[in-house]
Amino acid sequence: MRVKLVVQVKLLPTPVQAAALEATLRACNEAATWAGQVAFEKDVKKNFTLREHVYGEIRARWGLGAQAAQHVIKKTCDAYAVLKVNLGAGNLGRPGSKRYRKATEKPIFFRPEGAQPYDDRMLSWLIPDRRVSIWTVCGRVKNVAFVASPEHLAALALYRKGESDLLYRDGMWFLNATCEIPEAPLNTGPVDFLGIDLGIVNIATTSDGEIMAGRELNRIRLRERDLRTKLQKKNTPSAKRRLKKRRRKEARRARDINHKIAKHVVAEAERTGRGIALEDLTGIRERVRLRKPQRATHSSWSFRQLGQFIAYKARKAGVPVVHVDPAYTSRTCAECGHIDKANRVSQAWFACRNCGFVDHADRNGSRNIRARAWELWRRGAQSTAPAPPPRQRGGVGRRRTITASDARCASSAD
């Protein structure tokens, strides 16, 4: 078994090379937008069928090569496939709602700087020289320099396979390359489990008592939220531009912290021969009722993303992961098992009314999660670390919920 990861490298093109790359992205996305309009009007959203209607026109009108035209058509079909999945899952509201109609009554639009996939016929890697040769509408551009860490260079040299995506973001050029890394053999005999309690004040607390991303991070999040509120009230064009920039920065920070937490948790479990115990938080937003001031805090961290990062890193390392029911883990004494709402005396502290055991509340909860995972494992439960979610094509307009670049759970911060 192999784990599909994405290695991101930063391109360092010259001004002439950058102009050729920019012209290529614009041409490909204009062609994809036109192909999306044809697919919408003729209701033809399958790859080979749509190709009959648009392939010749794309090559003649935008001057794209055969492989580039094929990828443009496939990108368009993939975008409609993702839209169909989102509609079926209810992510765009109920049928007939304003949001649902907005998503279905117009063709898909691709941003001019949206990502474009490349295969090995269009892109050649010269990893020892840290150069790439890439096709553009202005001809083949050779000796485009790139930079990457030694770990990423090794992964590219050994495991790169499949397509790569050309990205333009915040004035910088990137290539996202797919790598299929072999999984380590699963540890079928863990000596114990490392319980992870996820929370709002402390993002993650282990059953060893280690708190990761706690109050210091929350002060940063509160400051960012206050600044976001002020900018929203101003509602000027410059404030909107700054909001957009801050939003991307906050997302990058959260993603980086989630990667660091996941990496540390998996490394600790692997070092000690343990598995990882996580809470099954599926549907938590629908199950939990909160007062209005608490809703923003409750929804401001991507615990799903953290769980995905832990899952794929665990599969890569051969560490078993078990998800448990989190019900009453915060009210249950990890020493005697007594369950009482009064046991949770405050957000930070747990004091058992039965045996008098006192501990940090999140550590007590993580110990309960560990115990439940160990019990499930002894009963024959298997590792529940899922495979990474399927890739989604990017470059779609803001009115869609399709991701703008690459939606794999792996990233260059791995």
Residue pairs with C-beta under 8 A, 6 or more apart in sequence:
1 182
1 183
1 315
2 180
2 181
2 182
2 183
3 180
3 181
3 182
3 183
3 312
3 315
3 316
3 388
3 410
4 178
4 179
4 180
4 181
4 388
4 408
4 410
5 155
5 178
5 179
5 180
5 181
5 312
5 316
5 408
5 410
5 414
6 176
6 177
6 178
6 179
6 406
6 408
6 410
6 411
6 412
7 148
7 152
7 155
7 156
7 160
7 176
7 177
7 179
7 412
8 152
8 174
8 175
8 176
8 177
8 411
8 412
9 146
9 147
9 148
9 152
9 156
9 174
9 175
9 177
9 412
10 146
10 147
10 148
10 172
10 173
10 174
11 21
11 132
11 144
11 145
11 146
11 172
11 173
11 174
11 175
12 144
12 145
12 146
12 147
12 173
13 21
13 141
13 144
13 145
13 173
17 141
17 144
18 173
19 138
20 136
20 137
20 138
20 139
20 141
21 134
21 136
21 141
21 166
21 168
21 173
22 113
22 168
23 136
23 137
23 138
24 68
24 116
24 135
24 136
24 137
24 138
24 166
25 112
25 113
25 114
25 116
25 166
25 168
26 112
26 113
27 62
27 63
27 64
27 137
28 62
28 64
28 68
28 71
28 72
28 116
29 110
29 111
29 112
29 113
29 114
29 116
29 395
30 62
30 110
30 112
31 58
31 61
31 62
31 64
31 69
31 72
32 72
32 75
32 76
32 79
32 110
32 114
32 395
33 107
33 108
33 109
33 110
34 54
34 57
34 58
34 61
35 50
35 54
35 58
35 72
35 73
35 76
36 76
36 79
36 80
36 107
36 108
36 109
36 110
37 107
38 44
38 50
38 53
38 54
39 45
39 50
39 53
39 76
39 77
39 80
39 107
40 106
40 107
40 108
41 107
42 53
44 50
44 53
45 77
45 80
45 81
46 77
47 73
47 74
47 77
50 73
50 76
50 77
51 70
51 73
54 73
55 69
55 70
55 73
58 64
58 69
58 72
58 73
59 65
59 66
59 69
62 137
63 137
64 72
64 137
65 122
65 135
67 119
67 121
67 122
67 135
68 116
68 122
68 135
71 116
71 117
71 118
71 119
72 116
74 117
75 110
75 116
75 117
75 393
75 395
76 108
76 110
78 392
78 393
79 108
79 110
79 393
79 396
79 400
79 402
80 108
82 392
82 393
82 402
83 103
83 108
83 400
83 402
86 92
86 103
86 401
86 402
87 100
87 103
87 104
91 401
92 99
92 100
92 103
92 401
93 99
93 100
94 100
102 399
103 399
103 400
103 401
106 399
108 396
108 397
108 400
108 402
109 396
109 397
109 399
109 400
110 395
110 396
110 397
111 395
111 396
111 397
111 398
111 404
113 168
113 169
113 395
114 394
114 395
114 396
114 404
114 405
115 165
115 166
115 167
115 176
115 393
115 394
115 395
115 404
115 405
115 406
116 165
116 166
116 395
117 163
117 164
117 165
117 166
117 393
118 134
118 135
118 163
118 164
118 165
118 166
118 175
119 162
119 163
119 164
122 134
122 135
123 132
123 133
123 134
123 135
123 164
123 175
124 132
124 133
124 134
125 132
125 156
125 160
125 177
126 132
126 133
127 153
127 156
127 157
130 145
130 146
130 147
130 148
130 153
131 142
131 143
131 144
131 145
131 146
132 144
132 146
132 175
133 140
133 141
133 142
133 143
133 144
134 140
134 141
134 144
134 166
135 141
146 175
148 156
152 412
155 179
155 181
156 177
156 179
159 179
159 180
159 181
159 182
160 177
160 178
160 179
161 178
161 179
161 180
162 178
162 180
163 178
164 175
164 176
164 177
164 178
165 175
165 176
165 394
165 405
165 406
166 173
166 174
166 175
167 173
167 174
167 175
167 176
167 405
167 406
168 174
169 405
170 248
176 405
176 406
176 412
181 316
183 315
183 316
183 318
184 316
184 317
184 318
185 318
186 318
186 320
186 383
187 273
187 275
187 318
187 319
187 320
188 320
190 273
190 274
190 275
190 319
190 320
190 377
191 272
191 273
191 274
192 272
192 274
192 275
192 370
192 374
193 207
193 274
193 275
193 276
193 277
193 322
193 370
193 373
193 374
193 377
194 206
194 207
194 208
194 265
194 268
194 269
194 272
194 274
194 275
194 276
194 277
194 370
195 206
195 207
195 277
195 366
195 367
195 368
195 369
195 370
195 371
195 373
196 204
196 205
196 206
196 207
196 265
196 276
196 277
196 278
196 279
196 310
196 366
196 369
197 204
197 205
197 206
197 279
197 329
197 362
197 363
197 365
197 366
197 369
198 204
198 278
198 279
198 281
198 303
198 306
199 205
199 362
199 365
200 297
200 298
200 301
201 214
201 215
201 218
201 347
201 348
201 362
202 211
202 212
202 213
202 214
202 215
202 362
203 212
203 213
203 214
203 217
203 257
203 261
203 301
203 306
204 211
204 212
204 213
204 261
204 265
204 306
205 211
205 212
205 360
205 362
205 363
205 365
205 366
206 212
206 265
206 268
206 363
206 366
207 277
207 363
207 366
207 367
207 369
207 370
208 268
209 360
209 363
211 360
211 362
212 260
212 261
212 264
213 257
213 261
217 257
220 253
221 300
224 246
224 250
225 296
225 300
227 246
228 243
228 246
228 247
231 239
231 240
231 242
231 243
231 246
232 239
232 243
254 301
254 302
254 305
255 302
255 305
255 411
255 413
256 413
258 302
258 305
258 306
258 309
259 309
259 411
259 413
259 414
261 306
261 309
261 310
262 306
262 309
262 310
262 313
263 313
263 414
265 276
265 310
266 276
266 310
266 313
266 314
266 317
266 319
267 317
268 274
269 275
269 276
269 314
269 317
269 319
270 317
270 318
270 319
274 319
275 319
275 320
275 321
275 322
275 373
275 377
275 383
276 310
276 314
276 319
276 320
276 321
276 322
277 321
277 322
277 323
277 324
277 369
277 370
277 372
277 373
277 374
278 307
278 310
278 321
278 322
278 323
278 324
278 369
279 323
279 324
279 326
279 329
279 369
280 323
280 324
280 325
280 326
281 303
281 304
281 307
281 326
284 303
285 298
285 299
288 298
290 298
305 409
308 386
308 388
308 389
308 409
309 409
310 321
310 385
311 321
311 385
311 386
311 409
312 385
312 387
312 388
312 409
312 410
313 414
314 320
314 321
314 383
314 385
315 385
315 387
319 385
320 377
320 382
320 383
320 385
321 383
321 384
321 385
322 373
322 376
322 377
322 381
322 383
322 384
323 384
324 369
324 372
324 373
324 376
325 372
326 369
328 339
329 365
329 368
329 369
329 372
330 344
330 350
330 361
330 364
330 365
331 339
331 340
331 341
331 343
331 344
332 338
332 339
332 343
332 364
332 368
333 339
333 343
333 350
333 352
333 354
333 355
333 357
333 364
334 357
334 359
334 364
334 367
334 368
334 371
335 352
335 355
335 357
336 352
336 354
336 355
336 357
338 352
338 353
338 354
338 355
340 352
340 353
340 354
342 353
343 350
343 351
343 352
343 353
344 350
344 361
345 351
346 361
347 361
348 360
348 361
348 362
349 358
349 359
349 360
349 361
350 357
350 358
350 359
350 360
350 361
350 364
350 365
351 357
351 358
352 358
359 367
388 408
388 409
388 410
389 407
389 408
389 409
391 406
391 407
391 408
392 402
392 403
392 406
392 407
393 402
394 402
394 403
394 404
394 405
394 406
394 407
395 404
395 405
396 402
396 403
396 404
